[in-house]
Amino acid sequence: MNFSLLAQAASGGSTAMIYQVVMWVGIIGVFYFFMIRPQQKKQKEQKELINNLKKGDNVVTIGGIHAKVYAVDEAVVTLELDKGVKLTIDKTSVARTVTA
């Protein structure tokens, strides 16, 4: 009795398995194109922004401070705030540049 139930279930299993593999490939594709790829693109743009910083750029830090770039070194950026106040931060703390 048990053998006959297993034999009946196994007969249509290959078609169902193909559909299941196609479904998993589709789910992985959706995750890649809607979650992983946009995040990688955003990281690439942020890296380019940090590498292209130059003196005189108006920037906003991740803390929300608006300032002008005073000097750029290897890993740090010196920002000039109001009335000659200077602030040294890590390059990765720059969130975006502001166009006038």
C-alpha positions in Angstrom: 0.0 0.0 0.0 2.7 2.5 0.9 4.7 1.6 -2.2 1.8 2.3 -4.5 1.3 5.8 -3.0 5.0 6.7 -3.4 4.9 5.4 -7.0 1.9 7.6 -7.8 3.4 10.7 -6.2 6.7 10.3 -8.0 5.2 10.1 -11.5 4.4 13.9 -11.8 7.3 15.1 -9.7 9.7 16.1 -12.5 7.3 18.7 -13.9 6.6 20.1 -10.5 10.3 20.2 -9.7 11.0 22.2 -12.9 8.3 24.8 -12.0 9.8 25.0 -8.5 13.3 25.7 -9.9 11.9 28.3 -12.2 10.1 29.9 -9.3 13.3 30.1 -7.2 15.3 31.5 -10.1 12.6 34.2 -10.5 12.6 35.1 -6.8 16.4 35.4 -6.9 16.2 37.6 -10.0 13.7 39.9 -8.4 15.8 40.2 -5.2 18.9 41.0 -7.4 17.2 43.6 -9.6 15.1 45.3 -6.9 17.4 45.1 -3.8 21.1 44.2 -4.5 21.7 46.0 -7.8 20.3 49.5 -6.7 22.3 49.3 -3.5 25.6 48.5 -5.4 24.8 51.4 -7.7 24.3 53.8 -4.8 27.5 52.7 -3.2 29.4 53.3 -6.4 28.0 56.8 -6.8 28.9 57.6 -3.1 32.4 56.4 -3.6 32.8 58.6 -6.8 31.4 61.6 -4.8 34.0 61.1 -2.0 36.9 60.6 -4.5 35.9 63.8 -6.5 35.7 66.2 -3.5 37.7 69.4 -4.0 38.3 72.6 -2.2 35.3 75.0 -2.5 32.6 72.4 -2.8 29.5 72.9 -0.7 28.6 69.6 1.1 26.2 68.2 3.6 27.5 65.7 6.2 25.6 62.6 7.4 24.9 64.7 10.6 23.2 67.4 8.5 26.0 70.0 8.8 26.2 72.3 5.7 29.7 73.5 5.1 32.3 74.3 2.4 35.3 72.1 1.8 38.4 73.8 3.0 41.0 71.0 2.5 41.0 67.4 1.3 43.5 64.8 2.5 43.7 61.0 2.0 41.1 60.0 4.6 39.9 63.3 6.1 38.2 66.5 4.9 38.4 69.9 6.6 35.2 71.8 6.4 34.8 75.6 6.9 31.7 76.6 8.7 30.5 80.1 9.5 33.1 82.8 10.4 36.2 80.7 9.9 35.3 77.8 12.1 37.0 74.7 10.8 35.9 71.1 11.3 37.8 68.0 10.4 35.7 64.9 9.6 36.2 61.5 7.9 35.6 61.5 4.2 32.9 58.9 4.5 30.9 61.3 6.6 30.1 63.4 3.6 26.5 62.6 2.4 26.1 64.7 -0.6 27.2 67.9 -2.4 25.0 70.9 -2.8 24.9 72.9 -6.0 24.4 76.7 -5.7 
